[in-house]
Amino acid sequence: MLILVWFVVCIIFYFVQLLLGNSGHALEVFAVLSALAIFLISRIKYKIK
C-alpha cells in the first residue's frame, strides 16, 4: 500500500512541476493534490475490505 501511495505522490509531483514549474503556488497545489489522493486511496482501501 505504501508503494502505491509513493507512486501516486511522485506522479502528482511530476505533473505539478511540469504544469507550474517554479511558480510560487506549485507547492500548495502539490500538497492539496497529494492529500486528496491519499484520502481517496484510503477510502478505496477501506471500502474493499
N, C-alpha and C positions, 0 to 999 in steps of 0.2 A: 504494500500500500504506500509506503514511504517513497518508493521508487516512482510510482505513478505521480505522486504529488510533486516530486522533484522534476520530472519530465514536463509536467504541465507548467510549473513555475518558470522553467528555462524557456519554454516556447513562448510564454507570455512576455518574458523579458526581451526575447529576440524581437518580437513584433512591436513592442513599445519602443525599443531603441530604433528599429527600422522606421517607424512612422514619425516619432517625435524627436529622435536624435538627442541633441544636447539641450533640449528645451527645459525650462525650469519646472515644467509640470510633468515630466516623464516619470519621476519617482512617485508622485502622487497617483498617477494613472496605474503604474505598475503595482503599487500597494493595494489599490482598490480592486483591480482585476485579480490579483493573487488571492486576496481574501475571499472574493466571490467564488473563485474556482475551488478553493479548499473547502468552502462551505458546501458547494454543490457536490463535491466528491464525498464529503462526509454524509450528506443526506442520502446519496445513492447507496453508499456502503451500508447504512443502517436500514434502508428500505429493502435491500436484497435479503438481509437476514431475517 
